[in-house]
Amino acid sequence: MPKVNDLILDTGDAFPNIEIDLVGGGKLSITDHLKGSWGCVLFYRSHW
């Protein structure tokens, strides 16, 4: 199946390396946190 574009993850694509600032300080690397397991990442921007 052809890839739609580079903005959408497809089967077999690596998840992009994203670091998120934690509210209490520090950072969370999503790729390191989910390494070796399945996961679901949901982004909710709330109110700006």
N, C-alpha and C positions, 0 to 999 in steps of 0.2 A: 504494500500500500504506500503511495507517495506521501511524503511529509507535507503538511499544509503550509507551515511557515516556521521561522525560527523562534517565534514568540510563544508557541504552544508546545508543551512537552508531549512527546510521543512514546510509545512502547519502546523500552530499552534505553531511553535518554537518561543521562545522569541529571539529578536534581541540581540546580545552580547553587553555588556556595553563598549562603545568605547568613549574615550575623545580625542578631536583633539585640538591641539594648534592653536589659531587664529593668523593671521598675525599681527594684531595690538595689540596683547597681550591678555591674558586670555585664557580660554578653553571653548570648546563647548562639552557638553555631548549629544550625538545623542539620546540616549534612553530617556533622560529628555526632550529634545527639541521636540521629536515626540510623547511623551506620550499622549495617548487618541485620536490619529488621524492617518490617513493614510499618508504615505510618501514614497518617493523614495530616496534611498541613492546611489550615484554614486561616485566611487573613481577613480580619474585620477592621475596617478603618474607623468605625464609630463616627463621632462628630468632630469636625475640625473647627 
